[in-house]
Amino acid sequence: MSGSNSVDVVVLGLGAGGEYAARKLADAGLDVVGVERELVGGECPFYGCTPSKLMIYSAHEGQGFARAAARIREANHDWHDDQHAGPLEEAGVRIVRGHGRLVGPGRVEVDGTTYDARLGVVLDTGTEPAVPPVDGLAGTPYWTNRDVMREVEAPGSLVVLGGGPIGCELAQAFARFGTRVALVEAEDRLLGPEEPEAAEVVTRVLRADGVDVRVGAELTRVQHDGGFVLEVGGDVVGADHLLVAVGRKPNLDDLGLETVGLDPGGDRIDTDERMRAAERLWAVGDITGKGAFTHVSLYQAKVAVADLLGADRPVADYRAVSRVTFTDPEVGSVGLTEQQARDTGTRIEVGHAEISRAARGWINEAEGVVKVVADADRGVLVGGTVVAPYGGEVLGLLTAAVHAEIPVETLRGMHYAYPTFHRAIAAALGDL
């Protein structure tokens, strides 16, 4: 098929943000084409957020791996995207399956057919698992997060390469399923972008769960012959399987970025405060470099949709981006870390509270920490971290505080229900 089609908007990539944008634009009466080469809905429902949290929940609740595998298949309909594609088509979105690329401002080509978008293109092509150039790795049956979610049995032994959120979450989950797990991280600590206090707690808990945590250890060679033999920091480690979880690579190859004046070799797409990236081009999601989180992608999509529709709404603001690592205990964070805040040259104050010393922490025999980072001159929080059971839920107050710039003195004057993990925030504020 060849030719050209005139439409209002083309959404290239139907991950969380693209899916949202396509539906909202169609609901507004626009003629929308959505282009997707894989599953409509993107990484989150099929290989990321939803299946990984189902696996983690089953592990933490003492359920078997078979239960986790069954629930993952139930949640994503055995990797069929009808639950995502159907509502889009009902809203009027025309879904085109295949690889799309830009061929000029507002123009997208898919398998020989060109779509000319009157208003423009929304780009949401997401990321894929990054694979390091380790000697011998290519060609071996290593897992990424996409592969591991399709497994139906827990392996006897597993090496997890990468100590970020995905690596830590899955290392702990498999250890609780009974797998012998080694976690290998080249940097000197786990969860590098997070507060060091958070990394200390997670490292301690993982080791208590039986995970062989190796930091400052580089994987230099991989061999596979029925099982994996890995050279790690001068040692040889054997395992049934290898999970590569070293980060994500943006899907920017062969997108025709050069046809709209953008660098095709970049590692992200820069946008303005209304998500505009070039003439008749908006970009949302992981490819913008503002955080590989579903909630950020959806937030950006709302901004882009408002701009396309000419609506008046606040522009994109990333001061209070929240994030959660779903280990046990959870690591919830928002805004700047202490080091990031110091790097801005701001005069800061820092407060800590130990979860184990809080009443609820003692009752639950839980460990963790609350850390708050304040701008000393303005008297407001610029960042915060909660490491605790349900830390992602406890984070809510700190997220609101950073976003709305609630004065520290106002926060100190609040009521904090007793006995809750939430109450430890008051102790951290008192420590400022």
N, C-alpha and C positions, 0 to 999 in steps of 0.2 A: 504494500500500500504506500502511495506517495501523495504529495499534495500539501496544501496549507489550509489551516482552519483558524478563523478569527474567534477569539474568546475574550472574556473580561480579565480573568486571572488564571495563571498556571501555578499550581503548587507542586514544586519538584521535590519529592520526598515526603512520605506520609507517616513520619514518626509522630510522637505526641503533639508537637507544636504544629506540624504541617496538617495533621488530621484535624486539629482544632480550627486552624485558620480556614481550611477548605470548607468545613461545615458552616462556620459562622458567615463566611462570605457568600456561600450558596443560600443560606437562610435569609441573607439581606437582598436576595434577588439577582445576584450576579451569576454569569455563566462561568463556571469553574471547572477546570480540568485538573485532576490530581494524578501525578505520575509516580509510580513506585515499581522498583525492580525486584523487591523482596516481599516481605509481609506487611500489609497495611496495618499500622499501629506501631511498627518499629521495634526496637530492641526491648523496651521496658516490659511489655506484657508477655513476650515470648521467650526471652533469654535473660532478662535483667531483673528489674524491680520485683515483679510479682512472683515468678518462679523461685528466685533466690530467697525471698522472704518466706515462701511456703516451705522450702527446704530447711531454712534456719529455724522456723517455728517447730517443725517436726523434730528436729534434732534437740532443741532446747526442752521440748515437752516429753522427751524420752520415747517418741514414736519411732517405728522402724523406717528404713530408707524406702521400702516399698510403698508405705503410706505417703511419703513425700512425693515419690514419682507419680503415684496415681493422682494426687491433688494437682500437681503441675499440669498433667495432661487434661484434667478436668477444667482447670482455669483457662488454659489457652486453646481448648477444643482440639487437642492433638495437633497443634501448630497449623490450624486453619484460621484464616483471618476474616471469615464471614461476619463475625460479630463486630468487626471494625469497618469492613468495606460496605456491609449492608446499610447501616445508618447513613453513611456518606452518600450512597447512591439514592437512598430515599429522600435525602435533602436536596438532590439534584446535581451532585458532583459526578462528573464523568471520570471514571478511573481508567487510566491507561497503564497497562503492565509493560514494563521494559525500562531500559536505561535511557534516561533523558539527559540532554546536554544543551547548554546555552549556545545559540548561534547569532547572538546580537541582543541589544536591549529589548526586553520584552518578548524574546523569541526562544522557543524550546523545540528541539527536534527529538523525536522518539521513533526509532526504526523507520526512518525515511519520511515520516509525517512531521510537518512543522506546525506548531501552534503559536499564533501571534496574539499576545495578550495585550489588550487595549490599556489596562491599568498597569500591569506588570507581573512579575514573577516573585513568588515567595520560595526561598530556598531553605530546605530542611533535610539535608542528606545525611546527617548524623555521623556516627563513628563506627569503627569496627575494632575488634581486638588487635592490639599491637603485638607483634612477634619480634623479639630481639634477634640480631644476627649471631646467634651462638653456634659455634662449630658443631656440626652434626645434627642440629635441631631440625632443619628442614627435611621433610620426607618421613619423619617419625610420626607415630599416631598420638601426638600430644593433644591434650584437651585445651580448649578455651572455655569461657563461660557458656558459649553456645553449645558446645559438645556435652559439657557436664550436666546440663539441664535435661538432656535426653536419656541419661543413664537410668537403668532400672535396678542396679545392684551397687552397693557401696564397695569400693575396692578394698583389698586387704591392706595395701600401703599406697601412699600418695605423697609426692613432692609438689608443693605449691610454690611457684616462682612469682614473687611479688608480694610485698607487705603493705599494699594499699587497702582500701575498704573491701574490695572484692576478695583479695587474697586472705585477709584476716577473717572475714565472715565465713568463707567456705572452709578454711582450715579448721576453724573451731567447730563448724557443723559436722564435717566428716570425722573429726576426732570424737565427737559425741555419738556418732553412728558406729564407732568401734574401729575406724580405720587408723592405721599407724601413719601419722602425718608429720612431715618436715616442712617448715615454712622458711623460704630463703629470700632474703632481702639484701640487695647490694649496698644500700645506704646504711648509716650507722644506727638507725632506729626504724621501727614500724610507723605507719601513718605519718609520713614526712611532713605534709602540709598542716597537720594538726598540732596542737600544743604538746610539748614534750611530756607534760604531766599525764596527758591522755594516753600517749604511747606507752608510758611506764605501766599504767594500770592494765592496758590490753595485753602487753607482753607478759606480765605476771599471770594474768588469768589464763592465757593460752597455754603457758607452760604448766599451770596447775591442771589443765585439761589433758595434758600429755603431749602437746605439740612440741616438737623439736624446733624451737625458734632460733634461726641463725641470721643475725644481722651483720652487716659489713662483710658479707660473704657473696662472692660473685660466681655465677654458673659459667664455667669456661668450656665445657665439652659435654656433649650428649651422645650416648650410644643406645641402640635399642635392638634387642634380639630376644623377643618374647617378653622382656621386661626392660625397664630403663636402668641404665648405669650412668650416673651423673658425677662430673668432677665439680665440686663446690668448695671454693676457698682452700684448695689443697687436699681436701678429703674426697673419698669416693662414697657416694650414696646410691643405694639401690632402691627401686620402688616399682610397683606394678604399673603405676600411671603417673603422668606429669601434667599438672594444670598450669598453663601460662596465663598469668594475671598481672602483667606489668603495665597496664594502662590501655588507652584507646588511641586510635589513629583516625583523624578526620577524613571523611569520604569526600575528597576534593579532586581526585584524579579524574581526568577526562570529563570535566564538567563544562569546558568551554569558557572558563573564567576570563581568558585573555580576550574574548570577543566583547566583553563589557568593561574592559580596562582594568581588570583585577589580575593579581599575580597568581598564576596557576601552580606555582611552587610553594606557596605559603602554607603555614600550618593552621591558619584560621582565616575567617572573613571578618574584617573590621566593619562595624556598623555605627551609625550615629544614634542619638537618643530615641529616634523613632524607628529603629531597626532598618534604616535605609543603608544599603551597601554600595549601590551604583545606580545609574539611570534605570528607572523602572525595575529595580531589584531590591527586595527585602530579604534578610537572612535571619533565621532563628535557630535556637537549639545549640547542640554541642559544637557545631562548626564556628560559632561566634567566640568561643574561648572564654565565656563567662561562667562556666561551670557545667559539667556533664550531668545535669540533674533534670529529671522530667519536669519538676515544678518550675525551673527556670525557663525551659522551653515553652511551656504553656503560658508563663508570664510574658515572655517576649512575643509570642503569637498574638496575645491580646493587644499589645502595643502596636504590632504591625497591622492587624486587622483594623484597629481604630484609625490608623493613619491612611490606609487604603480607602476607608469609607468616609474620610474627612471628618471623623468625630473628634471631639475635644476631650482628651483624657491625659493624665500625667504621663510624662515621658519615662523611659526606662531608668531605673535607679537600682544600683547593685550594692548599696551600703549594708543591707541587712540580708544578704543571701544566707539561707540556713541549709544545713546538710547533716545527714545522720549516717553513721556506720553502725550496722545492726548486729554487732557482736553482743555478747552477754558479759558485762553490762554494755549498753548502747553508748555511743559517743555522739552527742549532739553539739553542733557548733554553729555560730552565727557571726558574721562580720569579720573583724580583724583579729588575728592572734596577737599576743604580746609583742613578738618580734616584728610583725608587719606594722603594728602601730608605732613602735619605736623607730622603724625605718622611715616613717613619714616626718620625723622630727617633732612630733607632738609630745608635750609633757604628759606622761601617763601615770596612772596609779593602777595597781593590780591587787585583787583580793582573792583569797582561796578559802575553801571549806572542804573538809574531808567527809565523804558520805558515811564512812564507818562511825564517825563521831556524832552524826545526826541520829535522832531517835528512831526514825524509820530505817535508816541504814543499819543500826544496831539490831533492831527487831528482825530484819530480813537477813542478817549476817552478810550484808552487801558491802562491797568496796567501790570506791570511785572518788570523784573530785568535782567540785564546781569552781570555775575560775572566771572572774570578770575582769575586763580591761576597760578603764575609763579615761576619757580626756579630762585631765585634771583642771584645765582652764575653763572648759565649758560645763563641766559637771554632769556629763552624760556618758553612758556606756557606748563604746565603739566595737565591742566584741565580747563574746562569752562562750564558755564550753561547759557542758554537763556530761560527766561520765557516771552513769548510774543505771540501775534497772529502769526501763522506760525513759531513758535520758532524752530521747527524741521528743517525747510528750512534754517533759519538764522544760524543754527548751523554749516553749511557746512564749513565756513571759519575757525571756531575754531577747527573743526576736522582735517582739513588740517594742521593747525598750530601746533597742538599737534603731529600729525603723522610725519610730515616732519621736526619738530623742527625748524620752521621758527623763526628767531630772533625777539624778541619783537620790537626792533628798526625798523626792516623792516616792521612789521605790522603797527607801528605808522606812517610810511612814506607813507602808501598807500592812494589812493583815496577811499572815501566811499560815494556812491551815496546819494544825498539829494532829498527829505526826505524819508528815508527808516528805517525800524526797524533795518536793518543791520548796519546802521550808529551808533547805540548805542554801538556797539563793540568798536568803536574808543574812545568813552567817557570812557568806562570801562578801556581800555588800558591806557588812560591818567590819570586815578585814581590810577594806580599801584604805 
